[in-house]
Amino acid sequence: TWVTDKAKAGLVQWGKKKGQYAHKVKETATSTNHTVVITGLAQNTTYHYKVLTGTAKSADAKFTTANFSDGPFTFANMGDNRGHSPDEDSVNVTPSFQNVLNAAVAKNPAFTVHVGDIFIGHSNLATTQKMYNVFKAAIQPLIAASSAPYPFTISPGNHEMRPACTGTRAAGEEACTADFDPFALFNQEFPSQPQNGPSGYVGTAFSFDYGNSHFASIDACRFDANATTEDSDLYDLHDAVINWLDADLAAAQQAHVRHIFVFGHPEAWAPDGIRWSAGSSGTQADLYAVANKVAVGSSGTILASQDGVTWSPQVSGTSATLRGVAWGLNNGVAVGDSGTILACATSGSTWTPCTSGTANNLNAVFSNGVMFVAVGSAGTILTSTNGTTWTAANSGTTQDLYGVTQGSYIGQGTSVHHQTFLAVGAGGTLLTSQNASTWTAQTSGTTKDLHAVAGGTSYGLPILMAVGSAGTILTSPDSVTWQAQASGVATGLNSVVCTHIFIALGDGGTVLTSEDGAEWVRQTSGTTSNLLGVEHWDPDELQASEYFSVGAGGSIILCPEWLGVSSLGNYTSQRDKLWQVLKAHQVDAYLCGHVHIFDDSFTVDGVVQWLDGNSGSTGVGNGRWTLWSINGDAATATLLDESGNVTYTRVIQSSQP
């Protein structure tokens, strides 16, 4: 395009060499605003041209075309299809993965990227080769349907890379069977993967281009003599791989690709309960509980937040200490000292006092969306179906009650899941109820005060958990039989949350995490304040989990710490290094796995974490996979279940320069 001061027809001459213009295109009409479209250009080619209008002409100029085609295409992303045992994986892939494969073939993707854990691993050479054969046979329909140079690539997971038969293994790694090297075997079984990775990782770390996009695989699961550091969050992502990725993505940007995707097995965000960062509540009041991003505390304090970072004080209309808060489908309830109950029909801004019928302190409240249950001193239990009208229930105890919830358990001799209300309190008091009106005392096996109770899952099975003073942790599979677990701490534990991981918080900034409820690890919370309440929040229906914990003196800590947002001038882990590279090169998404698929019982159905609007991560597993549709600057991520049904969609625009 160009502009002239007189209306004439314009002409463009162009060719591959300066002064040698083999082609020309002339406008069909006269104008002062000129536009000429040139077609038939080759990719990644420099052209010279001149512009002519009447007798005026420009000097020689040049441009270089992009090295890609901008036509639309789709690709599939899947992972974590391992079964329960080598015996299973050496016979068939899981039904879930077979369904995923069938659904993916029907979508006709140009190619597929797999993010590892293709089988359970940990076996001898003969069985491992059988597992490879089963997997390779299963993916053949996807390979056959593709016309791409690399129809199916794999970023290896920890299961096919273990046991590490040479060099260093992770702490606690089981003994090596030593009859094969997993890295060498992987490359032997998949010799057609791109071979442009860094030395020591050729075949497992690599990159390739397709259409207008660049794809890079990292190898974060090689436990061998190449290990330079042990980063338990991200396995062993070595500097050699990170440095190669940095240079590889820089070269892709220089080639002006429109989209960049990086894929690897481990997630790029911090696992739940591991990374905590301080928030600012803006108050010195003790905060006792938090729910739906509303925190309550001493002297009638109520704070509300949209993101867990910025908190705004709300008018409660009371000076009583508020010790519990819960939300139903359309309203919230806060409870506190001297029988105080406040109801809220909005997001936490307008609170109305309610008649509780008791002067006893109310210490906690729970809602299952149908009913509110509040508990307090001297065995007080109140129930409500609307949050405003309350009825006293017979608890059968005069002990102070501190926590209440509803959880699942499996009936004895059956596989049927049942629901039960639970209340805990002083002296090891533990009550259960099917309807919240009639309560039964259970034997907890402890005389310690129990401060909180929650229900969750452990390896797909329901589990109930109570925590209390002196580091007390109890678990139960059936609500009747309770077992003490070693917490490793003697400090009081005041709150607990159970999702797909268990997090217990308590005095002195104590934070404990566990994958099964039995083995606990203490984490660094960054505070010494007593932590009194915790909330698990999903900012998006499939976004990575976030937690808020509130406590004494207005303390608030958040988890996870969003990587890529905070300053990473001083790297603290290999994970931080990776995220710095992803952000620096404006990667569209980091595609990961490690969210298990094998029995459809895990609560993690796949996660999507987005940072700064466009850049983010997607995780696949548990019967979930993603189909990416690329069309010019737009990239559409669609999360699908094993039948190919859409469960989540997001469109992002290219951020590439």
N, C-alpha and C positions, 0 to 999 in steps of 0.2 A: 504494500500500500504506500502511496505517496501523494503529495498535493502540489499542484502547479497554479500559476497565477492566470493562466489562460486555459480555456476549455478545448482540449484536443484529445485524440485517442492515444493511449499509452501503449508501450511495447516493452516486453522483457525478453532479453537474450540470455541464455544460460547454457553452461556446459561444465565439464569436469576439470578443465584447465583454463588458466587465465588467458584471456584473449582468444580462446577457441570456444565459441558459443555455438554449439551444434543444434540448439533448439531455440525456438522463439514462440511467444504467445502474445497476441495483440488484442486489445480491447475492441469491442464491436461498436461502442458508442463514445462520443466525446464527453469529457467531464473535466472538472478541476480536481475532483477527488477520485483517485485511481485505485482500482483493486484488480489484481491479476492472480488467478489460481494456477499453480504449477502442479502437475500430476506426474506419475510415473517415476518418482524418485526412489533411489535405492537406499536401504538402511545403512547407517553409519558411514555416510559418504559426504565428502566436501565438494560443494558446487560453487562455481564462479558465475557472476551475473552482472549485467548492466541494465539500467532503466533508461528508456528513451521516450521523449514526448516532443513531437514535432522535430525540430532540429537540435533540441537540447538533449544531452545525454549525461549520465552519471559516470563517475570513475568505476573501475572494477571493484566489486565487493564479493564477499563469499559467506556461505553458511554451511553448517554440517548437520545432517539429518540424524535423528535419534537411531540408536542401534536396536530398536525393538519395534514390534508391531503393536498398535494400540487397539486391536480388535478385542471384543469381549471373550472371556473364558471363565471356566470354573475349576476349582480344585477342591479335593476332599482332605480333611484332617481327622485322623483317628488315632487311638492308642489304648494301651492298658487292657489288652484282651486276654491276659494270662488266666489260667484256671487255678484250681486248688492244689494240684499236685503234678509232678512229672508224668505219673501214670495216666492222668487224664489228658494232659497236653500232648502226649505222644500218640494219642488215638484220634482225638477230634479237637477242633477249636470249640470254644464255649457257644452255647446257643445264642447268647447275646451278640457275640462277635459275628456269627454267621448271619444274624438278622441285619446287623450293621452293614456287612458286606453286600448283602442282597439289596438293601435300601440304597447304598452308595452306587452300585452298578446302575440302578434305575435312574439315577441323577446324571449319569454320563459325564463324570468329571474328566478334565483333560489329563490329570494325574492326581496322585495321592501322596501326601506326606504322613508318615506314621511316627509317633513320638515315643516309641519304645515300650518295653515290657511285653514282648510278643509271646512269651510263655513263662512258666514259673521258674525255670532254671534250676540251679543247685542239683545237678545230677551228673552221672558219668557220661563219657563220650558217646556211647552207643545210644543211650536214651535221649541225650541232647540232640543228636543228629535226627532222631525220629521226630522230635518236637519241631525242628527246623523244617523237615519235610512236610509235616502236617500244616504248618503255617504257610509255607510257600504254595502248597496245593490250594489252600483256601483262598489266597489272594489272586490266583490266576485270572479269574473273570475280570477283576479290575485292571490288571495288566493288559489283558487281551483287548479291552475296550479302549485303551489309550493309544494315541499316536504320538505322544510326547517323547523326547529323547530319554527322559528318565521317568517312566510311568509310575513307579512306586519306590520311594526312598524312605529310609528308616534312620532316625536318630536313636541310637541304642539306649536302652534303659538299664537300670541296675540289675534286673534279673538275668538278662542275657550276658551281662558283663561280669557277673559273679559266678563262681568264686574266682578271685584274682590269683592266678597260679604263678605269677612272677612278681617279685617285689613286695611292696607294702600293702597290707589290707587294712580296712577300717577297724577301729577298736571293737572287739567282740565278734568279729566276722568268723563264721564257722570254718572249720578246717578245710583246706583246699583238697580237692580230689586229685589234682596234679596230673591227670592223664590227658589234659588238653588245656590250651590257653584260650580263654573265651574271646579275647580280642582277635586273635589269629583266626579262630573258627568263624567268628562273625564275618570277617572279610572274605573268608573262603566260601561261605554260604551265599554272600551277596557281593559278588565281584563286580557287578555292573554299576555300583554307585559311583558318583563323581569322584575323581582322584585328585582334587586340587586343594586338599586340606593341608594343615601344618604337619611338619615332620613328626612322626610318632602317632599321628591320628588320621592318616590318609585312609579314606574309606568310611570313616565314622564322623569326621568333621569335614564339611564340604559345602560348596555353593553351586548354584546353577541359575540360569535365567529362563523365563518363559513369558512370552508376550511382552507386556510393559513392566514386568515385575521381576524382582530379584529374591532368591530364596537361599538361606544359609542354615546349615545344620551345625549344632555344637555337640561335642561329646563331653558330657559332664559326669559320666559314670564309669570311667576307666580307673580301677583300683590297681595300680601297679607301680613300678619303679619310677614312672614319670610324675607321680604325685609330689607336689611341692608344698602343699598345705592341706589340712583337713578342715573342710568347711561343712559342718554337719547339716546346715540348711540346704546347701546346694551340692552335696556330695563333693567330688573333687573336680571342680572346674579350674583347670590349670591355666597359668598365665600364657602359656604357648597358644592355647585355644582362644583366649580373650584377645590377645594381641593380633592373632591372625584375623579374628572376626572384625576387629576395629579397622584393619587395613582393607579387608574384603568389602565391608560396607562403604568405606570411603570411596573405593574404586567404583562401586555401583552408583553412588551419588554423582560421581564425575561423569558417568555415562548417561546421567539424566533419566534413570528409570523413574517410574511414577509410584511404585509401591515396593516396600521392602518387608519381607517376613523372615523371622528367625524362629527356628524350632529346635526343641531339645526336650529331654525327658522331665527333669525336675521343674517345679513351678518357680517363677521368678519373684513372686511375692513371699513375704515371710510367713511361715506356717502359723496357724492360730496359736496365740498365747506365748509366742517366743519373743517378739519385738514389741516393746512398750515405749511410748513417748508421753511426755507430760502435756496435759492440757491446762487451760486456764478457765476456772469457773467464775472468777471475779468476785468471790465471796470467801470469807473466813469461817463461815458457818460449817458445822459438821454435816456431811451429806451421807444419808443412811441407805438410800435406795435409788435406782434409776430404771426406767422403763419407757419405751417409745421416745427416747431422747428427752425425757423429763426427769429431773433429779429433785429429790425432796430432802429436807434436813431440819436442823434445829431452828427454833424461833420462827416456825412457819415458812421457812425458806422453800421456794419453788423456782427452779431454773428450767428453761426450755432451750432447745438447740435444733438447728436444721442439719448440722453436720458433725456434731460431737466436738467441734473445735471452739466455736464461738457460742457462749451461753448467755441468755438474757433473763434477768429476774422477772418473776411474775407476781401478781398480787394474789396472796392466798386468803387474806382476811382473817388470819389467825396468828397468834403468837405461840401456839402449842408446837412442840417438836413433832415433825412428821417423819415416820419411820418406815413407811412402805408405800409403794405406788404400783398400780397395775392398770392395764388397758384392755377393754373388751373390744367388740367389733366397732362400736361407735362412740364410746365414752371412756373416760378414765376415772380412777378413784385413788385418793391419797388418804392414808390412815395415820394416826399418831396418838400422842398422849391424851389421857383423860377422855378416851372414847371418841376422839376427833375423827370425823369422816368428811372429806370434801369430794364433790363430784364435779367432773368437767366434761362438757359435751364438745369441746374443740380440741385443738392441738396442744393445750396446756396453758391457755391464756386467761380463761374465765373459770373460777372455781366457786362452787356453792356449798355451804355447810349442810350436812344431812344429820338426821337424828339416828344415833347408833343404838340407843337404849342401854348403854353401859358407860360407867365412869372409869373403867379399867383402861390401862394403856393398850393400844393396838400396835403390834410390832411388825406385822407383815400382811400383805394382801396379794391374792393371786386371782387371775381370770383365765378361763379356758375359752372365752368368747361367748359362753352361754350363761355362766354363773360367776359371781365374785365370792371369794371366801377370804375372810379376815381372821387373824388369830392374835391373841394378846395375853396379858398377865392373868394369873389365877385360872388358867384353862379356858379363857374366853375364845369362843368361835362364833362368828357371825356369817350369815350367807345373804346374798342378794342376787336377783335376776336382772336388776336394772341399774344397780349402783347407787340408788337413792333410798330405797326401802329395804330395811335390814331385819333379819330374824335370827334370834339366838339359837344355837345348836347345843346339844348336850355332848360335851367332849369326854366326860367321865373322869376328868382329872382336874386338880387344882394347881398343877404345876404351870409356871409361866411358859407360854408357847412363843417361839421366835421365828419360825419359818413354816411355809405352807406351799404346796404345789400339787400338780396332778401328773402322774407318770404311768408308763406301761410296764406290764410284766407278763410272763408266759405262765399260764395255768399249769399246775402240777400234772404231769402225764399227758399233756397236750401241747400243741403248737399254737394254740389260740392266744392272741394278745388281749389282755384285759387292761382296763383303766382303773386307777385308784387315786383318791386324794390322800395326801400324806401331810402330817403336821409334826413338827419336832420342837423340843424345848428343853427346859432345865432338867438336870439329873438324868440325862439319857432318855427323856420322854420321847416316845415315837408312837404316833397314832395313824390308823388307816381308816378309810371310809369309801364306800361305793357311791354315796349320794351327798356327802358333806353334811348330812344331818345326824346320822348315827355313826359313832366312832368307836373303834376297837383298839385297845392298847396292845402293842407288839413288844417283844423282848429285843431291845437293841443291843444288849451285851455290854453296855457301858454306863457309867454314872456321870460321865462328863456332860456338860451342857452342849446341846446340839443347836447350832445357830441357823442353819440353812439346809434345804433339801431340794433335790432336782431329779428329773428323769432324763435318760439319754439312751444311747446305744453303744454296745461294745462288740465290734466285729459283726455287726448286723443284728445282734440280739439285744433286747431291751434290758436296761439296768437302772436301778434306783440308787441314789447316793445321798448321804447326809454328812455334813461336816460340822465341827464344833471346836470347843476349847482344847488347848494343849495338843494341837495338831491332829485331832480326831478325824478320821475318815472311815465311814461305814458304807458298804455296798450290799445290794440285795438283788437277786434275780426274780424274786417272787413276792416281795413286800412283807414277807413273814420271817424269812431266814436272813439274818444280817451278819456280815463278816467284817471285822476290823482290818483295815489296810495300813501299811506302814507309810506315813506321809514324809518321814525324814525330818520333820520340824516339830518343835514343842510350842510354837506360837499358836495363838487362837486363830481359827479359820472361821470367817464370818459370812462368806458367800461362795456359791458354786454354780457353774453353768455347764451343761452337758449338751454338746452338739455332736459332731463326729470326733471331737476331742474333749477332754475334761479339763476344766480350769477351776482351781480353788484359790481364793484370795483371802488375806487376813491381816493380822496385826504386823506392824513394822514393815509394811510394803511387801509382805509375803505373796508370791505368785507361784503356784505349782501347776504343772501340766502332766497329763497322762493320756496315753492312747487307749488304755483298757480299764482304767479305774483302779488297777492294782499296783503298777509301778509308776512312781511319781518323780518328776524332775523339777528342781527349783530353778526359776527363771529370774533374770534381772528386771526389776520393775522400774528402777530409777527413782523410787521414793521410799522414805522411811515412815510415811504416814500410815495409820491404820486404814486398811481398805475394807469398806463395809458393805458395798453393794456392787453388782455387776450386771450388765445387759449384753446379750448377743444381738447384733443388728445386721440385717442384710440390706445394704443401701439399694441394691438392685436385686431382683428376684434370683439372679444368677451371679451376682457380684461376690468377690471374695469377702469372707466374713470380717466383721469389725466388732470390736468389743469396747465398752466403756466401763471403767471401774471408778467409783466415787468413794470418798472417805473423809477422814477427820480433817478439820481445818480447810474445807473446801477443795481438797485434793481431787484431781481427775487425771487418770492415765488412760491412754488409748492404745489399741492394738488392732490391726497391724500398723506399724509406721509405714506410710506410703512411700515406697522407694521411688527415687526420681524427683521427689518434691523437696526433701531436705538436702542440705549441702553435703556433697560427697567429697569434699576436698581431702579429707583424711579417710581413706577407705577402711572399713571395718570388717569386710568379708569379701569373698569372691562374688557373692551375690550382688554386692554393691558395685563391684567393678563391672559385672555384666550389665546391670541396669544403667550405669553411666554410659556404656557403649550404645545400648539400645536407644537411650534418649538423645545422645549426641547425633545419631544418624537418623532420627525421626522415623524409627521403625513402626510400621503400621500395627503389628501385633507380634508378640512372642507366643508361639504355639507350644503348649506343653502337655504333659500327661501327669502320671503319678496320682491320678484319682481313679481308683480301681474299678474295673468293669466286671470282675469274674463271677459274682453271684447276685448282682442286682440288689444287694441288701445294704450297701453303703449309702449314707445320707447325702454324700456329695454327688450330685447329678451332673457335674460339670460346672465350671465357674468361668465367669467373664469379669475381668478387672480392667477398667479403663482409667487412664491417667491423662490429665491435661486435654480432655476432649477426644483426641484422636488416638493417641498412643496407648497401647494396653496389652493384655494377655488373655488368651483363652485356654482353658484346660478341658480335656476330653477324657471320658472314661465312664464306667458304670452304664454302658449302653447308650452313651451320648457321643455325638460326633459333630463336626462342623463342616459346612459347605460354604466356601468362599466364592462369590461371584465378582469378577473384576470387569469393570466397564469404564474405560478412560480413567478419570481421576477418582471414580467412586469404587469403593470396595464394600461389599455387603457380606457380613458375617451372619450365617444362619445356623443356630444350634438345633440339632435334630435328635430325636430319640431313636431307639433301635429299629423302629418301624418306618422311620423317615418322616415322622410328624414334626412339624416346626414347633419348637418350644421357646425360641428367643431369636430376635433379629435386630441387627444394628447396622446402620450405614455410616461409613466414615469416608472422609475426603483425603486425598493425598496431601501430605505435608512436605513433600520433597521439593527442593528448590528448582 
